[in-house]
Amino acid sequence: MVKPTFKRIYFEKDIVNYKLGKYLLDKYSDIPKTEIKSHNNIEELRKYENKDFGKLKQYLIIGTRKTHKYVENHKISDFLVPFSSSGCYAMCMYCYLVCNYNKCSYLRVFVNTQEILDRLIKFSNNSDKELVFEIGSNSDLLLENLVTDSLKDNIEYFLNNTTKGKLTFPTKFNLIEPLLNLSDKKRVIPRMSLNPNRIIQKVEFGTSSLNERLDAINNLVEHKYKPYILIAPVIITDSFEKDYLSLIQDMKSKLSSKAQKKITFEIIFMTYSFIHRKINEEAFPNAINLYSNDLMTSRGIGKYHYRNDIKDKCKNYLLGLIKENFKDCTIKYIV
């Protein structure tokens, strides 16, 4: 994975009042910049067409986070927490963050991390029980760290200023170095997202390979972590059984015996949308068509999910593979 190369930076004026803002302006001093009023409404980027989706990934947006509302969650975490970034410069064709391609597609970094963390620490300290906070629902924090170099410091600040509360986040990258020497690894739950290598190559553009991700899991385990494995999103194609058999076989052969003990799985089937279809048709005309009229049905306006009968069949197949190969595993949920 190489360092990102941005063609332009859009920034809010007040980022100069923050340490991270000054750092980023200095780090990218040679990149053209445009001052904006709000990272939520960059008028010239809204004029881009679907076919220009990839170009938006070449821009870095720097601002301050104004929204701090925590959303209750009932899967891995207790709350989804708005954190230090939103969006990403990888290009997964199904990404749920692409709710509006010319707003959510590019990487937005928020420099008021002290405020974000202090709110989280206060919330955690005021709770009568230990909570798990999902801090990576809006971005891939390991990828963001290539830009900000701040992930380790942010996590350590949380760990050092509250005695309870855990942090968790998913990733598709093997960039785990910032995590290897944290002070309290029992309170940090990295979750590695996996898919068959064919899906990664043809759908998850710009992410780490399957082998790199499996190596990262082994490395995390060696450094006393208990990482979760997130098989997501499960994508149903004509080669579904072959693809996911190959994934389980790769996991069985390449994960260390230590990593294979008591694996915790999350499994999420893909949902899709009309917006995804239009962007992908125009931005990636030669790529896989993830929409299937035969496999999918509508769910709300412009949203699609797999038909229940097809999804149930694929669920049973995948669960059978997992239970056969990882007998001591825990499956947190499958949706």
C-alpha positions in Angstrom: 0.0 0.0 0.0 1.5 3.3 -1.1 1.0 6.7 0.4 -2.0 8.6 -1.1 -1.3 11.3 -3.8 -3.9 14.0 -3.7 -4.4 16.5 -6.5 -6.2 19.1 -4.5 -7.0 19.9 -0.9 -10.3 21.6 0.2 -10.1 23.0 3.7 -12.2 25.0 6.2 -10.5 28.2 7.3 -10.5 27.4 11.0 -8.4 24.2 10.7 -5.3 26.4 11.3 -6.5 26.7 14.9 -5.9 23.0 15.5 -2.6 21.0 15.8 -3.7 18.4 13.2 -4.9 21.1 10.8 -1.5 22.8 10.9 0.3 19.5 10.5 -1.8 18.5 7.4 -1.3 21.9 5.7 2.4 21.6 6.3 2.6 17.9 5.2 0.8 18.7 2.0 2.2 22.1 1.5 3.0 21.4 -2.2 -0.6 20.4 -3.1 -3.0 23.1 -4.5 -5.6 24.2 -2.0 -9.1 25.7 -2.0 -10.7 27.3 1.0 -14.3 26.2 1.6 -17.0 27.3 4.0 -18.2 23.8 4.9 -16.9 20.3 4.3 -20.6 19.3 3.9 -21.3 21.4 0.9 -18.5 21.9 -1.7 -20.4 23.3 -4.6 -17.9 22.7 -7.4 -17.6 19.0 -6.4 -21.4 18.6 -6.6 -21.2 19.4 -10.3 -19.2 16.2 -11.1 -20.9 13.5 -13.2 -21.1 9.9 -12.3 -18.3 9.0 -14.7 -16.0 11.3 -12.7 -16.4 9.3 -9.5 -12.7 8.2 -9.5 -11.5 11.8 -9.7 -13.2 12.7 -6.5 -11.1 10.1 -4.7 -8.1 12.3 -5.5 -9.2 15.1 -3.3 -8.7 15.5 0.4 -11.2 17.5 2.5 -10.1 18.9 5.8 -12.5 20.4 8.3 -14.0 20.1 11.8 -16.7 17.7 12.8 -19.8 19.4 13.9 -22.0 16.3 14.4 -21.3 14.2 17.5 -24.5 12.2 17.9 -23.9 8.6 19.1 -26.2 6.0 17.5 -27.2 2.9 19.4 -25.9 -0.3 17.9 -26.8 -3.9 18.7 -24.2 -6.0 16.9 -20.6 -5.7 17.9 -20.8 -2.3 19.7 -23.1 -0.4 21.9 -22.8 2.9 20.0 -21.6 4.1 16.6 -19.4 7.1 17.3 -18.7 9.9 14.7 -14.9 9.9 14.8 -11.9 11.4 13.0 -12.8 10.9 9.4 -15.5 10.1 6.9 -15.2 8.5 3.5 -12.2 6.9 1.9 -9.9 7.0 -1.1 -10.2 3.3 -1.9 -13.0 2.4 -4.3 -15.2 -0.5 -3.2 -18.1 -0.7 -5.6 -20.7 -1.5 -2.9 -19.6 1.0 -0.3 -22.6 2.2 1.8 -20.9 5.5 2.4 -21.6 6.4 -1.3 -25.0 7.8 -0.2 -24.4 10.8 -2.4 -21.3 10.3 -4.6 -20.1 13.9 -4.6 -20.3 14.2 -0.8 -19.5 10.9 0.8 -17.0 9.3 -1.6 -13.9 11.3 -0.9 -11.9 11.3 2.4 -12.9 14.0 4.9 -10.5 14.4 7.8 -11.7 16.2 11.0 -9.0 18.0 12.9 -10.9 18.7 16.2 -10.0 15.2 17.4 -9.4 16.5 21.0 -13.0 17.6 21.2 -14.2 14.3 19.7 -12.1 12.2 22.1 -13.0 14.3 25.2 -16.7 13.8 24.5 -16.2 10.1 24.1 -14.2 9.8 27.3 -16.8 11.8 29.2 -19.6 9.6 27.8 -17.7 6.4 28.7 -16.8 7.6 32.3 -20.4 8.6 32.9 -21.8 5.1 32.0 -22.6 2.7 34.7 -21.2 -0.2 32.6 -18.4 -0.8 30.2 -19.4 0.1 26.7 -18.0 -0.8 23.3 -17.7 2.1 20.8 -17.6 1.6 17.1 -15.2 4.4 15.9 -14.8 3.2 12.3 -18.3 3.0 10.8 -17.7 6.1 8.5 -14.2 5.4 7.3 -11.3 3.0 7.3 -9.1 4.3 10.2 -6.0 2.4 9.1 -6.1 4.0 5.7 -6.9 7.4 7.2 -3.8 7.0 9.4 -1.6 7.2 6.2 -2.8 10.8 6.0 -3.0 11.9 9.6 -0.4 9.7 11.4 -2.7 10.1 14.4 -4.5 6.8 15.0 -2.1 5.5 17.7 -2.1 8.7 19.6 -5.9 9.0 19.4 -6.4 5.5 20.8 -3.8 5.9 23.5 -5.5 9.2 24.6 -8.7 7.3 25.1 -7.1 4.4 26.9 -5.1 6.7 29.2 -8.1 8.9 30.2 -10.7 6.4 31.0 -10.5 3.1 32.8 -13.4 1.5 31.0 -14.8 1.3 27.6 -13.6 -0.5 24.5 -12.9 0.7 20.9 -13.6 -1.3 17.8 -13.3 -0.7 14.1 -13.3 -2.7 10.8 -10.6 -2.5 8.1 -9.7 -3.9 4.7 -6.0 -3.0 5.1 -2.9 -4.6 6.5 -1.6 -1.3 7.8 -1.7 -2.4 11.4 1.7 -1.0 12.7 0.0 1.7 14.8 -1.8 -0.9 16.7 1.0 -3.3 17.6 2.4 -1.5 20.7 -0.7 0.0 22.3 -0.8 0.0 26.1 -4.1 -1.9 26.6 -4.9 -4.2 23.8 -7.7 -5.9 25.6 -9.8 -2.7 25.1 -9.2 -2.5 21.4 -11.0 -4.9 19.0 -9.7 -4.7 15.4 -12.0 -6.4 12.9 -10.5 -7.5 9.6 -12.9 -7.6 6.6 -12.4 -10.5 4.3 -13.7 -11.6 0.9 -12.6 -14.1 -1.7 -9.6 -13.0 -3.6 -11.6 -12.7 -6.8 -14.1 -10.3 -5.2 -11.3 -8.2 -3.7 -9.6 -7.9 -7.1 -12.7 -7.1 -9.1 -14.8 -5.2 -6.6 -12.7 -3.8 -3.7 -10.3 -1.6 -5.7 -7.4 -0.1 -3.9 -7.5 -2.3 -0.8 -5.1 -4.9 0.6 -5.0 -8.4 -0.9 -6.5 -11.3 0.9 -3.1 -12.7 1.7 -2.0 -9.4 3.2 -5.1 -9.2 5.3 -4.6 -12.8 6.6 -1.0 -12.0 7.4 -2.2 -9.0 9.3 -4.6 -11.1 11.4 -1.7 -13.5 12.3 0.4 -10.5 13.3 -2.4 -9.0 15.5 -2.8 -12.4 17.2 1.0 -12.6 17.9 0.7 -9.1 19.5 -2.0 -10.4 21.9 -5.0 -9.2 20.1 -8.2 -11.1 19.6 -9.3 -9.7 16.2 -12.7 -10.4 14.7 -13.2 -11.6 11.2 -15.8 -9.8 9.2 -16.9 -11.6 6.1 -18.5 -8.7 4.3 -20.2 -7.9 2.2 -21.0 -11.4 1.0 -21.7 -11.0 -2.7 -23.7 -13.6 -4.6 -22.6 -14.4 -8.1 -22.8 -17.4 -10.4 -19.5 -18.6 -8.8 -20.7 -17.9 -5.2 -20.0 -21.5 -3.9 -16.6 -21.7 -5.6 -15.6 -18.2 -4.4 -16.5 -18.6 -0.7 -15.1 -22.1 -0.6 -11.8 -20.7 -1.8 -12.0 -18.0 1.0 -12.5 -20.5 3.7 -9.7 -22.7 2.3 -7.4 -19.8 2.2 -8.2 -18.9 5.8 -7.7 -22.5 6.9 -4.3 -22.8 5.2 -2.9 -19.4 5.9 -4.2 -18.4 9.4 -1.9 -19.6 12.2 -3.1 -22.3 14.5 -3.2 -19.6 17.2 -5.3 -17.3 15.1 -7.8 -20.1 14.3 -8.6 -20.8 17.9 -12.0 -19.5 18.8 -12.4 -17.2 15.8 -15.2 -14.6 16.1 -17.1 -14.1 12.9 -19.5 -11.3 11.7 -21.2 -12.0 8.4 -23.0 -9.4 6.3 -24.7 -9.9 3.0 -24.5 -7.1 0.5 -27.2 -4.5 0.1 -27.1 -2.3 -3.0 -28.8 0.8 -4.4 -29.9 2.7 -7.5 -27.1 5.2 -6.7 -24.5 2.5 -6.7 -25.8 1.1 -10.0 -25.7 4.5 -11.8 -22.2 5.4 -10.5 -20.7 2.0 -11.2 -22.2 1.8 -14.7 -20.6 5.1 -15.7 -17.4 5.1 -13.6 -16.5 1.4 -14.0 -18.1 0.3 -17.3 -15.9 -2.8 -17.6 -16.3 -3.9 -14.0 -18.6 -6.6 -12.5 -22.3 -5.8 -12.5 -23.3 -6.2 -8.9 -27.0 -5.7 -9.6 -29.0 -8.8 -10.6 -32.7 -8.7 -11.3 -32.8 -12.4 -10.8 -31.2 -12.4 -7.4 -32.4 -9.1 -5.9 -35.6 -7.5 -4.9 -36.5 -3.9 -3.9 -36.2 -2.8 -0.3 -37.5 0.8 0.0 -37.0 3.4 -2.7 -33.9 2.7 -4.8 -32.6 0.0 -2.5 -32.0 -3.7 -3.2 -31.3 -6.8 -1.2 -31.0 -10.5 -2.1 -34.2 -12.5 -2.3 -34.8 -14.3 1.0 -34.9 -17.8 -0.6 -31.5 -17.2 -2.4 -30.0 -15.5 0.6 -31.1 -18.3 3.0 -29.6 -20.9 0.7 -26.3 -19.1 0.6 -26.3 -18.5 4.3 -26.7 -22.2 5.0 -23.8 -23.0 2.6 -21.5 -20.4 4.1 -22.4 -21.4 7.7 -21.7 -25.0 6.9 -18.3 -24.2 5.5 -17.4 -22.2 8.6 -18.6 -24.7 11.1 -16.9 -27.5 9.3 -13.5 -25.8 9.2 -13.6 -23.7 12.4 -15.4 -25.9 15.0 -14.6 -23.6 18.0 -15.6 -20.4 16.3 -18.2 -17.9 17.4 -20.6 -16.4 14.9 -21.8 -13.1 16.4 -24.4 -12.5 13.7 -25.3 -13.1 10.1 -27.5 -10.6 8.3 
